[in-house]
Amino acid sequence: MKIRYCWRCRMDVPMLDSEEGKIASKLLAEGFQESKRLKKHVPENFKKLLDYYNGLTGFEETNPNAIMHHFINLYGPDCENCGKPYRTETATFCPKCGNKRKG
């Protein structure tokens, strides 16, 4: 887990590493399976995922979908100028400060 800037949330949030992300993805799938089984899509079906993320990070996330874009490996390295992560690994332009990535 690492605190990084999230472009969707527009703030610094705890981002999950690949192992933590695998667990979160499994818990999300279980939530959808529960929704299918009950034929009802309710927030309680994703309680395990929210509890896992909140317990791991101390961040009180209430939206299970938000957790799915809080994975470190979805973003690129930090911008050399402003320190915010590039939106992708191959991005060459920082939308926050306008820096053009070298190399």
BALOBA-1460 file (C-alpha; in Angstrom, 3 decimals):
// residues 103
<rec num="1" residu="m" x="0.000" y="0.000" z="0.000"/>
<rec num="2" residu="k" x="1.237" y="3.460" z="-0.903"/>
<rec num="3" residu="i" x="-0.364" y="6.909" z="-0.790"/>
<rec num="4" residu="r" x="-0.602" y="8.356" z="-4.309"/>
<rec num="5" residu="y" x="-2.677" y="10.896" z="-6.166"/>
<rec num="6" residu="c" x="-5.805" y="9.522" z="-7.861"/>
<rec num="7" residu="w" x="-6.861" y="11.368" z="-11.004"/>
<rec num="8" residu="r" x="-10.500" y="10.270" z="-10.671"/>
<rec num="9" residu="c" x="-10.858" y="11.192" z="-6.999"/>
<rec num="10" residu="r" x="-8.631" y="14.276" z="-7.352"/>
<rec num="11" residu="m" x="-6.869" y="13.630" z="-4.068"/>
<rec num="12" residu="d" x="-4.200" y="11.490" z="-2.441"/>
<rec num="13" residu="v" x="-5.540" y="8.053" z="-1.510"/>
<rec num="14" residu="p" x="-4.097" y="4.723" z="-0.413"/>
<rec num="15" residu="m" x="-3.234" y="2.661" z="-3.502"/>
<rec num="16" residu="l" x="-2.977" y="-1.116" z="-3.333"/>
<rec num="17" residu="d" x="0.032" y="-3.091" z="-4.537"/>
<rec num="18" residu="s" x="-0.433" y="-6.091" z="-6.833"/>
<rec num="19" residu="e" x="-0.943" y="-8.680" z="-4.060"/>
<rec num="20" residu="e" x="-3.414" y="-6.473" z="-2.192"/>
<rec num="21" residu="g" x="-5.141" y="-5.765" z="-5.505"/>
<rec num="22" residu="k" x="-5.596" y="-9.484" z="-6.197"/>
<rec num="23" residu="i" x="-7.348" y="-9.901" z="-2.852"/>
<rec num="24" residu="a" x="-9.528" y="-6.834" z="-3.479"/>
<rec num="25" residu="s" x="-10.463" y="-8.101" z="-6.950"/>
<rec num="26" residu="k" x="-11.424" y="-11.487" z="-5.498"/>
<rec num="27" residu="l" x="-13.606" y="-9.797" z="-2.854"/>
<rec num="28" residu="l" x="-15.284" y="-7.654" z="-5.534"/>
<rec num="29" residu="a" x="-16.063" y="-10.786" z="-7.557"/>
<rec num="30" residu="e" x="-17.530" y="-12.407" z="-4.448"/>
<rec num="31" residu="g" x="-19.741" y="-9.348" z="-3.973"/>
<rec num="32" residu="f" x="-21.047" y="-9.660" z="-7.522"/>
<rec num="33" residu="q" x="-21.627" y="-13.403" z="-7.028"/>
<rec num="34" residu="e" x="-23.642" y="-12.617" z="-3.907"/>
<rec num="35" residu="s" x="-25.659" y="-10.042" z="-5.869"/>
<rec num="36" residu="k" x="-26.376" y="-12.642" z="-8.529"/>
<rec num="37" residu="r" x="-27.292" y="-15.285" z="-5.942"/>
<rec num="38" residu="l" x="-29.680" y="-12.958" z="-4.092"/>
<rec num="39" residu="k" x="-30.889" y="-11.342" z="-7.331"/>
<rec num="40" residu="k" x="-30.322" y="-8.071" z="-5.554"/>
<rec num="41" residu="h" x="-27.441" y="-5.619" z="-5.908"/>
<rec num="42" residu="v" x="-27.036" y="-4.000" z="-2.491"/>
<rec num="43" residu="p" x="-24.063" y="-2.346" z="-0.774"/>
<rec num="44" residu="e" x="-23.956" y="-5.071" z="1.895"/>
<rec num="45" residu="n" x="-22.784" y="-7.544" z="-0.773"/>
<rec num="46" residu="f" x="-19.490" y="-5.645" z="-0.935"/>
<rec num="47" residu="k" x="-18.952" y="-5.280" z="2.817"/>
<rec num="48" residu="k" x="-16.002" y="-7.717" z="2.797"/>
<rec num="49" residu="l" x="-14.219" y="-5.645" z="0.170"/>
<rec num="50" residu="l" x="-14.865" y="-2.354" z="1.948"/>
<rec num="51" residu="d" x="-13.820" y="-3.825" z="5.297"/>
<rec num="52" residu="y" x="-10.636" y="-5.226" z="3.741"/>
<rec num="53" residu="y" x="-9.650" y="-1.913" z="2.149"/>
<rec num="54" residu="n" x="-10.617" y="0.182" z="5.171"/>
<rec num="55" residu="g" x="-8.790" y="-2.161" z="7.549"/>
<rec num="56" residu="l" x="-5.677" y="-2.274" z="5.395"/>
<rec num="57" residu="t" x="-5.483" y="1.442" z="4.661"/>
<rec num="58" residu="g" x="-7.358" y="3.190" z="7.463"/>
<rec num="59" residu="f" x="-9.206" y="5.118" z="4.731"/>
<rec num="60" residu="e" x="-12.996" y="5.029" z="5.065"/>
<rec num="61" residu="e" x="-13.956" y="4.211" z="1.475"/>
<rec num="62" residu="t" x="-17.681" y="3.673" z="0.909"/>
<rec num="63" residu="n" x="-17.686" y="2.959" z="-2.833"/>
<rec num="64" residu="p" x="-16.415" y="-0.488" z="-3.857"/>
<rec num="65" residu="n" x="-15.929" y="0.667" z="-7.461"/>
<rec num="66" residu="a" x="-13.514" y="3.395" z="-6.339"/>
<rec num="67" residu="i" x="-11.242" y="0.770" z="-4.811"/>
<rec num="68" residu="m" x="-10.829" y="-0.860" z="-8.219"/>
<rec num="69" residu="h" x="-8.968" y="2.162" z="-9.589"/>
<rec num="70" residu="h" x="-6.797" y="2.509" z="-6.496"/>
<rec num="71" residu="f" x="-4.163" y="0.042" z="-7.711"/>
<rec num="72" residu="i" x="-0.568" y="1.275" z="-7.920"/>
<rec num="73" residu="n" x="0.123" y="-0.596" z="-11.162"/>
<rec num="74" residu="l" x="-2.622" y="1.283" z="-13.045"/>
<rec num="75" residu="y" x="-0.581" y="4.494" z="-12.957"/>
<rec num="76" residu="g" x="2.804" y="5.540" z="-14.291"/>
<rec num="77" residu="p" x="5.804" y="6.891" z="-12.421"/>
<rec num="78" residu="d" x="5.700" y="10.202" z="-10.588"/>
<rec num="79" residu="c" x="6.118" y="13.361" z="-12.661"/>
<rec num="80" residu="e" x="9.626" y="14.766" z="-12.380"/>
<rec num="81" residu="n" x="8.197" y="18.279" z="-11.959"/>
<rec num="82" residu="c" x="5.116" y="18.093" z="-9.681"/>
<rec num="83" residu="g" x="5.327" y="14.595" z="-8.197"/>
<rec num="84" residu="k" x="1.825" y="13.482" z="-9.273"/>
<rec num="85" residu="p" x="1.792" y="10.122" z="-11.061"/>
<rec num="86" residu="y" x="1.486" y="10.010" z="-14.803"/>
<rec num="87" residu="r" x="-1.929" y="8.614" z="-15.717"/>
<rec num="88" residu="t" x="-0.395" y="5.561" z="-17.383"/>
<rec num="89" residu="e" x="2.982" y="3.858" z="-17.623"/>
<rec num="90" residu="t" x="3.459" y="5.169" z="-21.184"/>
<rec num="91" residu="a" x="2.097" y="8.706" z="-20.700"/>
<rec num="92" residu="t" x="4.430" y="11.440" z="-21.897"/>
<rec num="93" residu="f" x="2.499" y="14.475" z="-20.632"/>
<rec num="94" residu="c" x="1.527" y="15.414" z="-17.071"/>
<rec num="95" residu="p" x="-1.973" y="16.935" z="-17.061"/>
<rec num="96" residu="k" x="-1.385" y="18.513" z="-13.642"/>
<rec num="97" residu="c" x="1.629" y="20.686" z="-14.479"/>
<rec num="98" residu="g" x="2.136" y="20.277" z="-18.223"/>
<rec num="99" residu="n" x="5.550" y="18.627" z="-17.891"/>
<rec num="100" residu="k" x="6.688" y="16.634" z="-20.908"/>
<rec num="101" residu="r" x="8.224" y="13.372" z="-19.756"/>
<rec num="102" residu="k" x="11.735" y="12.631" z="-20.913"/>
<rec num="103" residu="g" x="12.792" y="9.241" z="-22.197"/>
